[in-house]
Amino acid sequence: MKLNIALLPGDGIGPEVIGQAVKVVDAVAAKFGHEVNWTFGLTGAAAIDAVGEPYPDETHAVCMAADAVLFGAIGHPRYDNDPKAPVRPEQGLLKMRKKLGLFANVRPTFTFPSLIDNSPLKRERIEGTDLVILRELTGGIYFGERGRKDNGDTAFDTCTYTREEVQRLAKLGFEMAMNRRKKLCCVDKANVLESSRLWRETVQDMEKDYPEVAVSYEFVDAVAMRLVQWPSAYDVLITENLFGDILTDEASVISGSMGLMPSSSIGVHTSLFEPIHGSYPQAAGKDIANPLATVLSAAMMFEDAFGLKEEAELIRAVVNKSLAEGIVTEDLAGKNKAYKTSEVGDWLATNIGQPNLIVT
């Protein structure tokens, strides 16, 4: 099979972790006889530095021509510390989501048996956790009308949703729940926000089309609490852009490290696969960042973009093996030896070809 993949390393540790995912993808492709065509694109601060635009037209053309996009991270401290910067790396991320129609961010949260005691939460609270949060990506407060008035002393950001936007995400959530444990939670703030009342009303109208799915409706503040109290109670959660941004980061630490969780963004034109940890500029260039989230994002890419489940399961198996054998970076090593980012990538790629690797 020919795999046309757009490669967008981005900023901070993005290039380092993406480099390890490329090693693993190439190793899997060699093992199964696939041909990978990588096409590079600039994004974020790196693109601003090069061409003055965080998501250039050339990069968009690369993404549109690809079957999938493997993405690193966007962000740089010099923009974080300058609220008046006219062009920001994050503008490129929002533009990319809008132009590619990336309407649903899919973030799984699960635990690894060998790392369950690394979690800040007690073992008995998180054992059995296997949930997915579906976050709407192209609407809401991040894309609404915003501005200043009263000589700049008053600021406003508007949260706007259409019924069609809610239906599109909810449909994906219902379908995902049907293939899992048949439980769906709609997360909103319907006691206060009109946009949330539209979410709740729309999902309620769709329930009849999925009679096998048990649907619950919870306020976002209650879900934020329950995610640390009883995360295993959840299966599939759907929510709007801002709430999803916050809840997915909260859920990510259940596993023990933000460097472990993959994600995908389902698009109208193509889909994008990325780690959830951001650009982590403090670690950039030090060869210490955890590449496993990016590698597991590549596994999601094989399965969801190309329908290659065996290849995806092989990647997950080699990641589990690396965790069990302690081939990990400093965030997971504790008192044991910490491996470099590049060393973990080399180990994963080498072990992809081992005949005794067990896929479960």
Salt bridges, closest charged atoms under 4 A:
ASP49 OD1 - ARG78 NH2 2.37
GLU53 OE2 - LYS95 NZ 3.34
ASP57 OD1 - LYS99 NZ 3.72
ASP117 OD2 - ARG123 NH2 2.93
GLU127 OE2 - ARG123 NH1 3.10
ASP130 OD1 - ARG180 NH2 3.53
GLU175 OE2 - LYS171 NZ 2.49
ASP188 OD2 - ARG200 NE 2.91
GLU194 OE1 - ARG197 NE 3.04
GLU201 OE2 - ARG163 NH2 2.68
GLU218 OE2 - ARG226 NH1 2.80
ASP221 OD2 - LYS189 NZ 3.08
ASP235 OD1 - ARG180 NE 2.76
ASP235 OD1 - ARG181 NH1 3.83
ASP245 OD1 - ARG135 NH1 3.75
ASP249 OD1 - ARG107 NH1 3.09
GLU303 OE1 - ARG316 NH1 2.96
GLU311 OE2 - HIS34 NE2 2.61
GLU313 OE2 - ARG316 NH1 2.92
GLU325 OE2 - LYS321 NZ 3.48
ASP346 OD1 - LYS23 NZ 2.73
